[in-house]
């Protein structure tokens, strides 16, 4: 499950057909359970109370009548998806995007070969919901969302550049990053719709939404046995005095000897944030404004609260302040851009991973080779900025993607297959530094797609080799080919032949022929998983390199590889039965 993740799903069915469909979901989802009771209404109520999400095989009207008295808050109520008796439609009934019902409906539909039905306005027109960004949101969410949907002018006012997803053209930057978001609240643009991105306490009205980015780190020190109530009260006083919102708290931080301090841990749990700790020697290296030799003597560092708050950099907003048994300090960390390096797979849409799709839809900037970007333009949200370039511009694409992420944007750098295999991950990570967050999204490689079409040629040890001498001297390629041939490894040959390199593949096959019998299978797959896909099988003795171009991938079997039923098979080391 992708959108469902670790959530527990209750399945409720009223008929035999519904129970069959429910079993299909239960077989696919380890966290899904069929809920039984004396009647379907009781089963639905039980599932509502015990599960994070509910899939109901019942008429939508009946589900509404049963659940209506139980509705409380869309942020905490379970997501509900309704499936008809014939399993033709999976309707996201409750929970929409915020509760995950829309994603759940899509997954149910995929498993049951049904059609997902989503009526949430922002999802229906492919816009990100303001309450689905993963951050706390306050204010007039419905009114501002409606304004965005209706194309009315909406100002985005932010303390800094945060890696937000693409927003439509009617959402424009109201003030430069770094300017106080409250500055224009009474200015000439006041009265319009606004989206504020800030950790500060700001006045809101019925046309303002406030997004709370995770920008604040609270360092905490304490005496042994400090009550959680004292720690939390001190934190809230510190935040209030500085005009900061606790909703932007990223984590609590302390020295590692406090990792088991129940009062601090309970406070982190109550606030819904992690507790991070570091050794005293590491905190002692952090420059702080108020060091204490008394603290150094006690725990081995001259500062706990301030040093922990500043451990990852940032600006100290609240110097250490103390209660009877606790000390806190608060620092603001600068936003970090986000670079997702996304493998799109070999070409077919159904071999593209759900995680790749999610990253493309999360990005505000997409960078890639023009032909690869064209494959996914239909997945991009309105307002996504596309930086596409042609063949031979790999370094330029890598630099552009890293520069955009360093500027605070949410960036997806795309490549075919897996971006880490002869693709964009390596050049991009050569330029990326600690100022950005990097996410790798694996993809189905050309080698895996080709191997699946050929049979099972890589059932045992194998090696990937590129025959392109653009970045590697041919002499080095020859040595690697010779080593693979002598080691009797199955070889997957990328970039096997082009108009400018028309003799190298023949030379490579001749090297393999020196170490393997003439009947060794050789396969080539051209444009694996694409409409013009071609598969060709031969042997070392009969293979014609002229059938290969840069769109193909060549697989040379080992001495143990056989043709069985027209397919290449390399045994896993068990005794060969052919």
N, C-alpha and C positions, 0 to 999 in steps of 0.2 A: 504494500500500500504506500502511496506517495503522500497525498493530502491527508489521509487518515492517520498515518504515522503511528504513534504508540497509543492513541486514544482507544478506549473500549467501546465497542459498537454492539448495541442490543438489536436483535432481529426479531420482529414480530410478524406472524403470519396467521391468517384466518382460515385459509383453505389448503388443500393438498398441493395445488399448484404453487401457492405462495411459499409453502414449506420447502418445495423442491428448489425454488429460486433462492430461498434463504440458505439452504445447504450449500449452494454454489458459492455464495459469499463467505460462509463459514469455512469452507475448505480453502479459500484463498487468503483469508484474513485470520491470523492466529489469535487476534484479540476480539473477535466477534463471537457472540453466543446467541443461540435461539432462546428466547425468553418464553417460558411456558407458564400458564395460569389457568384458572377455571374458565375464563372467557377472554376474548381478545382485548376487551377494554381494560380488564385487570392486568393483562400482560403488557399492554402499552403503558399503563401508569407505572408499573414496576420497572420497565425499561427506562422510562423518563427519569425515575428517581435514582437509578443505579448506574446508568451509562453516560458516557460523554456524547454519544451520538446514537441515533435510532434510525433504523431502516424499517419501514412498515409496508407490508404487502396488503393494502386495504384501500378502499375508496378515500380520496382526499377529504371529502365532506365529513365522513365518519371520523377521521383522524382529528379534524378541526374541532368537532363537537366534543370529543373525548379530552383533548388537550387544552382547550380554551380556558378552563378554570385553573389550570396549573401554570399558565404563563406568568413569568416574573420579570426577567431582565434578559434582553437579547445577548448581552455580554456573558451571561452565566448559564442560560438555559441550554439544554442539549440541542445539537443540530438534528433536524428531522428531514428525512428523505422518504417520499411516498412512491411506491412502485405499483403499477396496475396489475391486474390478474394475469394478463398476457405478457407482462414484462416488456412492454413496448416503450414505456416512458419512465424515467426516474426524475421525479419532481422535487426540487429543493424547496421544501415547504416552510421550514423555520430555521433560522440561524444564518441564512444567506452567506455573505462573504466573511463577516466577522466570526461567525460560529463554525465556519467550514462546510456548511451544507452544500454550497455550490461545488466545491471541489469533491465532496463526497458523492454528490449526484453524478459527476463526471466519471468517477471510479466505479460506481455501481453500474452505470450505463455500459462502461467498457467491458465489465465482467459478464453482463447479461445480454450483450449485444442490443442494448436499448438506446433510446435517444435521451440525453440529459435535457431537462427543462429548467432554465434559470430565468427568474423574473426580476432579480435585483437590478436596478437601473444602471448602476455603474458597471457591473459585470456584463450586462447585456450590450452596452455600447463600448466595452473594452477600456474602461477607465479605472484607475486604482481607487478603491474606496478610502476615504480619509481615515476610517477606523480599521484599516487592514494593513497598515504599514508596520505593525509590530511595536508601536510606541503608544503610550497613554495619550488620549485625546480628550480635550475639554471644549465646552462651548457649543455653538449652534451647528452641530455636525450635519443635521438634515438640511438646514437652510443653505449652508455653504455648498454642500454636495449638489443640491438642486441647482444652485447658481452655476456651478461648473458644468453640469449636464445641459443646462439651457444656453450655454455659451455666453453668459454674462461676464463682464470683467471681474476678475478676482485677483487681488494682490497677494503675492507670497512674500512675507517679510520675515527674514531670518537673521539670527545673531551671527551665523557663519554658514558656509556652504556645507550642507549635509548630503550624503548620498541617497537622495530621494529617487523614486522611480519617475519615469517620464510623466509629465503633466501636460494637458492640452494647451494650445496656444492662447486661450483666453485667461490662463493663469500666468501672470507676468510678475517679474521681480519688482516689488514696490519700493524698496530702499536698498542701498548697497549692503552687502554682508558686513557685519561688524557694527552696524548702527543699531541703537536701542530700538526694539520693535515697538515700544510705546511712543516713539517720537512722532509718528504720523497719526496717532489715534485721534488727535484733535486738529490735525493740519488740514490743508485744502482738499485732501483725498478722503477725509473721514466720511463715514456714512456708507461707504462701499463694502463689499464683501472682502474679508481678509482671512488668510491662513498664516498664523504666526508660528514660527518654529523657534522656541526659546525655552530656557530653563528658568527664566525669571517669572515672578508673580506679576501678571499684567491684567489690566482691566479688560473685560470682554463684554460684548453686547450681542444682540440677536443676529448679527451678521459676521461674527468672528469665531473662528476655530483656532485652538491652540494645540499644536503638536509638541510633545515633551521629548526631546532627544535624550539619549542616555549619556549625558555629558558630565555628571558630577560624581566624584569619588569622595566618600567620607572616611577619613582615617579615624580609628578608635583605639584608645588605650584605656586600661582599667585596672583597678585593684582586683585581686582574686575574690570571686563570689559576688561581683556586681549584679544587682537585679536588672533584668531586661527592661523593666519599666523605667528605670533611671536612665539607661542608655538611650532608649527611644525618646524619652522626654527631652533629654539634652540635645539630641539630634534635631528634633522638631523646633526647639527654641533657636538653635543655631541657624537653621534654614529660614525661619521666619524673620529673624533679626537681619539677615542678609538679603531678604526679598527673593529667596530661591524656592523653587518648587520641589518637594520630595519626590514628585513623579518622575523627575529627571535623574534620580539616583541610579547610578550604574552598579555600584557595589559598595560594600563595607570593606575596609582594609585595615590590617593590623600586623603585629609581629607574630612569628610562628608559634611562640609559646602561648599565645592567646587563641590558637586554633580550636582548642577544646573548651574555651570559656563559655559556659552555657548562656550567660546573659547576653553576650555579643552574638552568639550563634542564633539564639531565639529572636533577637532583634532583626537580624538579617532575614530569617524566615518570615517574621511578621511583615516586613517591608517587601518581601518577594524579590530579594536580590541576593547574589552570592556573597560569600565572605572569602576574601583573598588574603593570604598571609605570606610574609617573607622572613628569612632569617635576620636576626638582629644585626649581624655583620653587614648584610646587604643594605639594610635601612640606614646604618651608620654612615654610608657613603653619600646619602642624599643631603644636599645643602638645604638647610631649613633656617627660618628667621629666629626661632626661639629654642635653641638647644638647651639641654639641661644635664648637668653632670650627675645630678641625683638620679635621673632616669637612666643614664648610662651605667651607673653603678648597680642599678637594680636589674636591668634587662640586657645590657650590653650595647645599647645604642642611645645617643643623646636625645633622640626623638622617636616617638611611636606614631602619634596621631598625624602630625604634620608630614613626617617622612613617608608614612604609608600613603597618605593622600597624594603626595607628589612623586611617588615612586616611578610612575610611568610618564612623568612630565606634567605640563599644564601650569595653571596659574592658581595660586592660593587665594581663595576668596574669603575664607573664614579661618583666621589663625586659631591656634589651639585655645579651646575654651573648656572650662572644667566644671564638674559638679562634685559632690562629695567623693564619689568612687570612680568617675569616668572622665575622660578627656576626648574631645572630638575636634577635628579640623576638616575643612571642605575645600577641595580643589576642582577647578573646571579643566577638563581635558579638551584639547582641540579636536574637531571632527577628523575622522580618518576616511579617506576615499576608499572605494571598494572596487577591486578588479576581479571579475570572474573570468577565468580562462576556460572557454566552453568548447568541448568537442561535439560536433554536430552529427557524428556518425558518418557512414559511407555515402549517404544521399537519400535513402528512403525515409519518409516521415515517420513510419512506424518503427524504425531503428534509432530514432532520436529519443533520448531519455527524458522522462518527465522533469528531472532536475535541470536539464539543459533548457527546456521550455520555460520553467519557472525563472531561471536566471535571465533569460532574454526578456521576459516580461517585467522583471524587476529593474532592468537597466534603463538609465536615461540616455546613455551613449552606447552605441554598438559599433565596433571597429572590426573590419575583416576584409578579406579578398572579395572583390565585387561579386563573383559568381557564387560564393558561399553566402554572402549577405542576401542575395536574391532568393536563396532557398528558404529564408526564414522571415522575409519582410511581412508576411501575413500574420506572424506571431507578435510583432512589435506593437507596443501601445502607441496611440496617437501622441505626437509630441516627441517621440524618440529621435534623437539626433544620430544620423548614420554617417560614419566616416569610412567609405569604401575606397579601395584602390586596386590596381591591377597586379598582374604577375610581376614578381621581381621587387616588390616594395615591402618585403617582410620587415626590414629594420625600421622603415618609416611607420608601419602599422604598430609595431611593438612600442616605439617611442611615443607615438600619439596616444595609445591606450594608457600607458603609464602616466603620461603628462596629464591626461584628463582625470585619472584617479587621484593623482597627487593634488590636483586642484579641488578635490572633494567630491567628485562626481561618482555615481554608480555606473560602472563601465562593464560591458561584456565584450571580450575579445574572442572572436569565433574562428574556428578552424575545422577542417573536415576530419573525419575519423576521431581519434583522440588527440587533443591539442598538445599532449606531451610526447607524441610519437612523430618525429620528423615534422613538427609543426610549430605553432606560435608560442608555446609555453616557455621554451628555452630562451629565445631572444627577449621575450617580455620580462622574464625574471632576472635577466642580466641587468636590466635597468631599474627594476622595482627595488625599493628600500623599505625600511621599517615604518615609513610614514603612511603606508596604505595597507589595507587588509586584502589578502589574496585568497581567492577561493578557486580550487581546481574542480572542474566538472568532467569526469571521464566520459569518453564516447566509445562506441563500437568502432574498432580500427578497420582499415581496409583489409588488413591481414586476416582478422577474425571473420569478416564478411566473406572474403574469398575462400578461406578454409572451409567454412560451412557449406559453400556451394560445391567445393571439390570433394567433400566427404569428411574425412578425419585425418588430414595429412600432418597435423601438429599434435598427435596423440602422445608424442614423446618429445625429448629435448629438441629445441629448434632455435634458430638465430634470425634476427632481422638485419638486413644489410641494404644500404642504399648505394646504387651504382652511379649516382650523380657526383661528378667531380667538381661541382660548383663551390662547395665548401670543404671538400676533402681531396687531397692529391690522389691521383689515380694509383700511384705506387702504394699508398696506404690501403686503398680499397683492395688491390690485388693481394696484399699480405693477409688481410682479413678473410677474403674469399678462400685463399689457400688453407688458412687455419680451420675454417668451417668445413671445408671439403675433407681435410685430413681427419677431423674430429667426428666425421660421419653425422653431422647435424642436419636436420631438415632446414632448408634455407628459404626465407621469404624475401624476395628481391623487390625493393621499392625503387621507383624511378628507373626502370630497367632499360629503356631505350627511347631515344628521341631522334629528331632529324639530324641534330648536330652530333649525336653519340650513337652511331649506327653499328659499330663493330664490337663494343665492349661486352654486350650480353653474350655474343657468340664466344668470346674469349673466356668469360666466366663459366659458361656451360662446359667448355673444353676442360677447364680446371677441375670441375666436379667429375667429369667423365674419367679423369685419371684415377679417381679413388672409388668409383661406384660402377656397378655393372651397367651395360647398355640398356637393359630393360627398366632401369630406375624411372619411375613416373615423374613427369614434369607437367605442371598445370599452369595455365594463365587465365586470370579472370579480368575482364575489362568492364569498367563501370559497374562494379558490384552493387546490387540493389537498386540500380537506376533503370529507367525504361529501356535503354539500349544495352542492357547487360549481356555479356557474352562469356561463355566458358569453353575452354579448349584444353583437351588432354592429349598428351603424347608421351614419349620417353626420351631419355638423353640421346638415344640413337636417331630418333625421328623428328625431334622438335625443330621447328623452323623459327628462328628469332624474328623473321620478317613479319610474323603475325602480331608482334608486340609493339606497343607505343607507350607514351607517358601516362595513358589512362588505364594501363594494365598493371597487374601485380603477378609476378612469377613465383611459383612454389616448386622447389626442387626437392624431391624426396630423398630420404636417407637410403642406405643399402637395404634396410628392412621394410621400406614402404612398398606396398603392393597395390595393384588395381583389383578391386573386388566389386563385381557388379557395376562396373563403369565408374567407380569412385576410388579416390586415393585414400589409403588407410595405412597409418603408421602404428604398429602395435605398441602398447604401453609397457613393453618389457616382459609380458607374459609369453609363454611358449607359443610360437606362431602356429595357427591351426589351418592355414590355407593350403 
